């Protein structure tokens, strides 16, 4: 029994003197910083997901009691989906072309940037056209 108590006391003393040195070491510090950073990134991504969900919930309220309003809403929704798909394909194609031309050395990075920003403005403007 006394041997166990001596062993526990010796272990506690050793742990008490070595643990602070281990905890103050650079690898432990880096691991702690990396863990906190990963936690903050996860929290940030979670908040982004929550904001996206909030933005998508109940943006449209039908105030008309006529069922034709539901049909109209469905047509607008389908048109919006087609517009998103078309815009995405156009942007993807144009940006891929800019990358290929840049890699091939046909255009400079400045020209690529100017064309990319100009196309972004044009696509944004085109997206504001009415559904009529």
Number of C-alpha atoms within 10 A of each C-alpha: 6 7 8 9 10 11 12 12 12 12 12 12 12 11 13 11 11 11 12 10 10 13 12 10 11 10 11 12 13 11 11 13 12 12 12 12 12 12 12 12 12 12 12 12 12 12 12 12 12 11 11 11 10 11 10 9 8 7 7 8 6 10 7 9 8 9 9 10 13 13 11 11 13 12 13 14 12 12 13 14 12 12 15 13 12 12 16 13 12 14 16 12 12 15 16 12 13 21 15 13 15 16 12 10 10 12 14 14 15 10 13 18 12 12 15 16 12 12 16 13 12 11 15 12 10 12 14 8 8 6 10 4
